[in-house]
């Protein structure tokens, strides 16, 4: 999986770690790894939920004013 960390889930399923999902959101993954994450998110509800949560949090972080 291109040096990025995936963790063992239930059964034989591998799931991307939080840092991989963050890199996916920031478009910092190679095209191959990005495609692997995309395909995984299409079939994994828990990871898709985590991705959505991280996406919303990262969007909120960028929209907060600096004081």
C-alpha positions as CSV (number, residue, x, y, z in Angstrom):
1,X,0.0,0.0,0.0
2,X,2.7,2.4,-1.0
3,X,4.3,2.9,2.4
4,X,1.1,4.3,3.9
5,X,-0.3,2.7,7.0
6,X,-3.4,0.6,6.8
7,X,-4.7,-1.1,9.9
8,X,-6.3,-4.5,10.4
9,X,-10.1,-4.4,10.8
10,X,-12.6,-7.1,11.5
11,X,-11.9,-10.2,9.5
12,X,-9.3,-9.7,6.8
13,X,-10.2,-6.1,5.9
14,X,-7.6,-3.4,5.9
15,X,-8.6,0.1,6.6
16,X,-6.5,3.3,6.0
17,X,-5.3,5.0,9.2
18,X,-6.4,8.5,10.1
19,X,-3.2,10.0,8.7
20,X,-3.8,8.3,5.3
21,X,-7.3,9.8,5.2
22,X,-6.0,13.2,6.0
23,X,-3.4,12.9,3.2
24,X,-6.2,11.8,0.9
25,X,-8.2,14.9,1.8
26,X,-5.2,17.1,1.3
27,X,-4.4,15.4,-2.1
28,X,-0.9,14.4,-0.8
29,X,-1.1,10.7,-1.9
30,X,0.3,9.2,-5.1
31,X,-2.3,8.5,-7.8
32,X,-2.2,4.8,-7.1
33,X,-2.7,5.1,-3.3
34,X,-5.4,7.8,-3.8
35,X,-7.2,5.4,-6.0
36,X,-6.9,2.6,-3.4
37,X,-8.4,4.9,-0.7
38,X,-11.2,6.0,-3.1
39,X,-12.1,2.4,-3.8
40,X,-12.0,1.5,-0.2
41,X,-14.3,4.4,0.8
42,X,-16.8,3.2,-1.8
43,X,-17.3,0.0,0.1
44,X,-16.6,0.8,3.8
45,X,-19.2,2.7,5.7
46,X,-17.0,3.3,8.9
47,X,-14.1,4.6,6.9
48,X,-16.4,6.8,4.8
49,X,-17.9,8.2,8.0
50,X,-14.4,8.9,9.4
51,X,-13.4,10.5,6.1
52,X,-16.5,12.8,6.1
53,X,-15.8,13.8,9.7
54,X,-12.2,14.6,8.9
55,X,-13.2,16.5,5.8
56,X,-15.7,18.6,7.8
57,X,-13.1,19.3,10.5
58,X,-10.4,20.2,8.1
59,X,-12.9,22.6,6.3
60,X,-13.8,24.2,9.6
61,X,-10.2,24.6,10.6
62,X,-9.4,26.4,7.4
63,X,-12.4,28.7,7.8
64,X,-11.6,29.8,11.3
65,X,-10.2,33.3,11.6
66,X,-6.8,33.8,13.1
67,X,-6.6,36.2,16.1
